[in-house]
Amino acid sequence: MLLQHRQSINLGNNVIYPLQLKNGKYLLIDAGPDFHLDKLNSWQLLNIELENLSIQPSEIEKVLITHAHIDHAGLAHMWASQGATILVSKKDVSAVELGNEHLLLQKKFQRNDIIRYGFPEYLAENIFNNEKQSQFSWYPCALENIELPKKTYPLINGHYLEVLDAPGHTPGNIVCFIPQTGELFSGDTLLPTTIPTPGMHYITSQKAKEDYKRWPSLPDFIETVKSLQKLKVKYILPGHGSTVDDPQKLFKRFNTHHQIRAKRIRKLLSEHSDTPFGLAKRQYPKIPEKRLIQAMIEIIGHLDVFLISMEVECSEKNNTLIYTSTK
């Protein structure tokens, strides 16, 4: 049975959800991306779409950021300038506060680490130095406009919105759930057409921009999906794509995908020790080396899982990390 009544706004490739609070104001799930077209920008488009739903922009009281990525948090600074409170999980606050500077720091740290994981330095230099400029902008959002979300928010009709920690896609990733209707607002945790990447994440701050350590995302990501599967979810309303009325299909696809990937990596490591880059080359022999970074990132995620379960050991040789099966 399809969910018919939930209002949503398509902004570029993103979907934003306005929920009416008990006090008559609105909470917006995700701020939306900041981009410019020939005649209009995304802020103008978003305001037009709100008015088409008979919602005045001034009625948006709170904007909840599911995760600190440029396409979901890009317009946070604009909503803050209109007086809305920006709700961000603690581990994602610094990213929203820094905006594009956070993005640049992430890329710098990723470049350094991807080389330690075996990726050729000359290729890394070429890829990161010649990366296409993003079509999105991400301006800083002042800390005074940001609050940590409460656990619940009362909605109209006696319903309430639960805010759930769901680390994985980012360190401070959150999802929202309305138990009375079974609606799960999944952000990028579960998507209808793809398996979201665990990514390579570094928790940055204004005070410690050089002191970084990669946050292992996939172990938490897998546990998050397991915990969400225990909820009585009837509908998944994602940050990209259409509403899903068969949530178990997405849960199963996510779990099956990572089970198959883990099995392949275990097999490769049983043959001999290797770097994540070496594992990616062996797993995808037909893909050009310069396109293997995304594959490496998922492999690194599974190696993080294996380290926790003590299935592998990690050693360092000539500033390169090498993984060995303990089985």
C-alpha positions as CSV (number, residue, x, y, z in Angstrom):
1,M,0.0,0.0,0.0
2,L,1.5,3.3,-1.1
3,L,1.7,6.3,1.3
4,Q,-0.4,9.0,-0.3
5,H,-0.5,11.9,2.1
6,R,3.1,12.8,3.0
7,Q,4.2,16.1,1.5
8,S,7.7,16.2,0.0
9,I,9.8,18.6,-2.1
10,N,12.1,17.5,-4.9
11,L,15.1,19.9,-5.1
12,G,17.6,18.8,-7.7
13,N,18.3,15.2,-6.9
14,N,17.3,15.6,-3.2
15,V,14.0,15.0,-1.5
16,I,13.0,17.3,1.5
17,Y,10.1,16.6,3.9
18,P,8.1,19.4,5.7
19,L,6.4,18.0,8.8
20,Q,3.9,20.1,10.7
21,L,4.6,20.4,14.4
22,K,2.0,20.4,17.1
23,N,2.4,24.2,17.5
24,G,1.4,24.7,13.8
25,K,4.9,25.5,12.7
26,Y,7.0,23.1,10.5
27,L,10.1,21.0,10.9
28,L,12.0,20.4,7.6
29,I,13.9,17.2,7.2
30,D,17.1,18.3,5.5
31,A,18.1,21.8,4.4
32,G,18.6,21.0,0.8
33,P,21.5,21.7,-1.6
34,D,22.7,25.2,-2.5
35,F,23.0,25.4,-6.3
36,H,22.5,28.0,-9.1
37,L,20.7,27.6,-12.4
38,D,20.5,30.2,-15.2
39,K,17.6,32.2,-13.8
40,L,16.9,30.8,-10.3
41,N,18.9,29.3,-7.4
42,S,17.9,26.4,-5.2
43,W,16.8,28.7,-2.4
44,Q,14.3,30.4,-4.6
45,L,13.1,27.1,-6.0
46,L,12.7,25.7,-2.6
47,N,10.6,28.7,-1.4
48,I,8.4,28.3,-4.5
49,E,7.8,24.6,-3.8
50,L,6.9,25.4,-0.2
51,E,4.4,28.0,-1.2
52,N,2.9,25.5,-3.7
53,L,2.3,23.3,-0.6
54,S,0.7,26.4,1.2
55,I,3.6,26.6,3.5
56,Q,5.3,30.0,4.1
57,P,9.1,29.9,4.5
58,S,8.6,31.9,7.7
59,E,6.6,28.9,9.1
60,I,9.8,26.7,9.1
61,E,10.8,26.7,12.7
62,K,13.4,23.9,12.7
63,V,15.5,22.3,10.0
64,L,16.9,18.8,10.9
65,I,20.0,17.7,9.0
66,T,20.1,14.0,8.6
67,H,23.8,14.1,7.8
68,A,26.5,16.7,7.1
69,H,26.9,16.3,3.3
70,I,26.9,19.2,1.0
71,D,23.7,18.2,-0.8
72,H,21.7,17.8,2.5
73,A,23.2,20.7,4.6
74,G,24.1,23.2,1.9
75,L,21.2,25.5,2.6
76,A,21.5,25.4,6.4
77,H,23.0,28.9,6.4
78,M,20.0,30.3,4.5
79,W,17.5,28.8,6.9
80,A,19.5,30.1,9.8
81,S,19.4,33.6,8.3
82,Q,15.6,33.3,8.3
83,G,15.5,32.5,12.0
84,A,15.1,28.7,11.8
85,T,17.0,26.5,14.3
86,I,19.3,24.1,12.6
87,L,19.3,20.6,14.3
88,V,22.5,18.6,13.8
89,S,23.8,15.6,15.6
90,K,26.9,16.3,17.8
91,K,29.5,14.5,15.6
92,D,28.3,16.4,12.5
93,V,28.1,19.9,14.0
94,S,31.6,20.9,13.0
95,A,31.0,20.0,9.4
96,V,27.9,22.2,9.2
97,E,29.7,25.0,11.0
98,L,32.7,24.9,8.7
99,G,30.8,24.2,5.4
100,N,33.1,24.0,2.4
101,E,36.2,24.2,4.5
102,H,35.2,20.9,6.1
103,L,34.9,19.5,2.6
104,L,38.4,20.6,1.7
105,L,39.8,19.2,4.9
106,Q,38.1,15.8,4.2
107,K,39.6,15.7,0.7
108,K,43.0,16.5,2.1
109,F,42.8,13.8,4.7
110,Q,41.4,11.3,2.2
111,R,44.2,11.9,-0.2
112,N,46.8,11.3,2.5
113,D,45.2,8.1,3.7
114,I,44.3,6.6,0.3
115,I,48.1,6.6,-0.4
116,R,48.8,4.8,2.9
117,Y,46.2,2.2,1.8
118,G,48.4,1.4,-1.3
119,F,46.9,3.8,-4.0
120,P,49.8,5.1,-6.2
121,E,50.8,8.5,-5.1
122,Y,51.2,9.9,-8.6
123,L,47.6,8.8,-9.5
124,A,46.3,10.3,-6.2
125,E,48.0,13.6,-7.0
126,N,46.5,13.6,-10.5
127,I,43.0,12.7,-9.4
128,F,42.7,15.1,-6.4
129,N,44.4,18.0,-8.1
130,N,42.2,17.8,-11.2
131,E,38.9,17.0,-9.5
132,K,35.9,18.8,-11.1
133,Q,34.5,21.7,-9.1
134,S,31.2,20.8,-7.3
135,Q,28.1,22.4,-8.7
136,F,27.0,22.9,-5.0
137,S,28.0,25.6,-2.6
138,W,28.4,25.1,1.1
139,Y,28.6,28.2,3.2
140,P,29.3,28.0,7.0
141,C,26.4,28.0,9.4
142,A,27.1,29.9,12.6
143,L,27.3,27.7,15.7
144,E,24.8,30.0,17.5
145,N,22.1,28.9,15.1
146,I,22.8,25.1,15.6
147,E,21.3,22.9,18.3
148,L,21.5,19.2,19.1
149,P,18.2,17.5,18.2
150,K,15.8,16.3,20.9
151,K,14.8,12.7,21.0
152,T,11.2,13.5,20.0
153,Y,9.2,16.3,18.5
154,P,5.4,16.4,18.8
155,L,3.6,16.6,15.5
156,I,-0.1,17.2,14.6
157,N,-2.7,14.5,14.9
158,G,-1.1,13.2,18.1
159,H,1.9,11.8,16.2
160,Y,5.5,12.4,17.2
161,L,8.8,12.3,15.4
162,E,11.6,10.1,16.9
163,V,15.1,11.2,16.1
164,L,17.5,8.2,16.1
165,D,21.2,8.1,16.0
166,A,22.2,6.1,12.9
167,P,26.0,6.5,12.4
168,G,27.4,5.1,9.2
169,H,27.0,7.3,6.2
170,T,28.5,10.1,8.4
171,P,29.7,10.0,12.0
172,G,26.7,12.0,13.2
173,N,24.1,10.5,10.8
174,I,20.6,10.4,12.1
175,V,17.2,9.1,10.8
176,C,13.7,10.0,11.9
177,F,10.8,7.7,12.6
178,I,7.1,8.2,13.2
179,P,5.9,5.1,15.0
180,Q,2.2,5.9,14.5
181,T,2.5,5.6,10.7
182,G,5.6,3.5,10.4
183,E,7.4,6.2,8.3
184,L,11.2,6.1,8.4
185,F,12.9,9.2,7.0
186,S,16.2,7.5,6.1
187,G,18.3,10.3,4.6
188,D,21.1,8.4,2.7
189,T,21.1,5.4,5.1
190,L,18.8,3.4,2.9
191,L,18.1,4.4,-0.7
192,P,15.8,2.8,-3.3
193,T,18.2,2.5,-6.2
194,T,21.7,2.1,-4.7
195,I,23.7,0.9,-1.7
196,P,25.0,4.1,0.1
197,T,28.8,4.3,0.4
198,P,30.3,4.1,3.9
199,G,32.8,6.8,2.8
200,M,36.0,7.9,4.4
201,H,35.2,10.3,7.3
202,Y,37.3,12.5,9.6
203,I,35.7,14.5,12.4
204,T,37.1,18.0,12.0
205,S,36.8,21.0,14.2
206,Q,37.8,24.7,14.2
207,K,40.5,23.9,16.8
208,A,42.1,20.8,15.4
209,K,42.2,21.0,11.6
210,E,45.5,19.1,11.4
211,D,44.8,16.5,14.1
212,Y,42.8,13.9,12.2
213,K,42.1,10.3,12.4
214,R,39.8,8.3,10.1
215,W,36.5,7.3,11.7
216,P,35.7,3.6,10.7
217,S,32.2,3.9,9.3
218,L,31.1,0.5,8.0
219,P,31.0,-1.3,11.3
220,D,28.5,1.3,12.7
221,F,26.7,1.4,9.4
222,I,26.0,-2.3,9.5
223,E,24.8,-2.1,13.1
224,T,22.6,0.9,12.3
225,V,20.8,-1.0,9.6
226,K,20.3,-4.0,11.9
227,S,18.8,-1.8,14.6
228,L,16.5,0.0,12.1
229,Q,15.3,-3.4,10.8
230,K,13.8,-4.1,14.3
231,L,11.5,-1.1,14.0
232,K,8.0,-1.5,12.7
233,V,8.8,0.3,9.4
234,K,6.0,0.4,6.8
235,Y,7.5,3.1,4.5
236,I,11.0,4.4,3.8
237,L,11.1,8.0,2.8
238,P,14.7,8.5,1.5
239,G,16.8,11.6,0.9
240,H,16.9,10.6,-2.8
241,G,14.3,8.9,-4.9
242,S,10.7,7.7,-4.3
243,T,9.0,6.4,-1.2
244,V,9.5,2.7,-0.7
245,D,6.5,0.7,0.6
246,D,8.5,-2.6,0.9
247,P,11.2,-1.7,3.5
248,Q,12.3,-5.3,3.9
249,K,13.4,-5.3,0.3
250,L,15.9,-2.5,1.1
251,F,17.1,-4.0,4.3
252,K,17.7,-7.4,2.6
253,R,19.5,-5.8,-0.4
254,F,21.8,-3.8,2.0
255,N,22.6,-6.9,4.1
256,T,23.1,-9.2,1.1
257,H,25.4,-6.7,-0.7
258,H,27.7,-6.5,2.2
259,Q,27.7,-10.2,3.0
260,I,28.7,-10.9,-0.6
261,R,31.4,-8.2,-0.6
262,A,32.8,-9.5,2.7
263,K,32.9,-13.1,1.4
264,R,35.0,-12.0,-1.6
265,I,37.4,-10.0,0.5
266,R,37.9,-13.0,2.9
267,K,38.7,-15.2,-0.1
268,L,41.3,-12.8,-1.5
269,L,43.0,-12.5,1.9
270,S,43.0,-16.2,2.3
271,E,45.3,-16.3,-0.8
272,H,47.8,-13.8,0.4
273,S,48.2,-10.6,2.4
274,D,47.5,-7.3,0.6
275,T,46.8,-3.6,0.7
276,P,43.3,-2.3,0.1
277,F,44.5,-1.1,-3.3
278,G,45.8,-4.6,-4.1
279,L,42.6,-6.1,-3.0
280,A,40.6,-3.7,-5.2
281,K,42.8,-4.5,-8.2
282,R,42.3,-8.2,-7.7
283,Q,38.5,-7.9,-7.1
284,Y,38.0,-5.6,-10.1
285,P,40.8,-6.5,-12.6
286,K,39.1,-4.8,-15.6
287,I,38.6,-1.4,-13.9
288,P,41.4,1.2,-14.6
289,E,43.5,1.9,-11.5
290,K,42.4,5.6,-11.4
291,R,38.8,4.5,-10.9
292,L,39.5,2.1,-8.0
293,I,39.2,4.6,-5.1
294,Q,35.5,4.0,-4.6
295,A,36.0,0.2,-4.5
296,M,38.9,0.7,-2.1
297,I,36.7,2.7,0.3
298,E,34.2,-0.1,0.6
299,I,37.0,-2.7,1.0
300,I,38.6,-0.5,3.8
301,G,35.2,-0.5,5.5
302,H,35.0,-4.3,5.5
303,L,38.6,-4.5,6.8
304,D,37.5,-2.3,9.7
305,V,34.8,-4.9,10.4
306,F,37.3,-7.7,10.2
307,L,39.7,-5.9,12.6
308,I,36.9,-5.7,15.2
309,S,36.1,-9.4,14.8
310,M,39.8,-10.2,14.8
311,E,39.6,-11.9,11.3
312,V,42.6,-9.8,10.1
313,E,45.7,-8.1,11.4
314,C,47.1,-4.8,10.0
315,S,50.8,-4.0,9.7
316,E,52.7,-1.1,8.2
317,K,55.6,-1.3,5.8
318,N,57.2,1.7,4.1
319,N,54.2,3.9,5.3
320,T,51.8,1.4,3.6
321,L,49.1,-0.6,5.4
322,I,49.0,-4.3,4.7
323,Y,46.2,-6.7,5.9
324,T,46.7,-10.4,6.7
325,S,44.0,-13.0,7.5
326,T,44.2,-14.6,10.9
327,K,42.2,-17.6,9.8
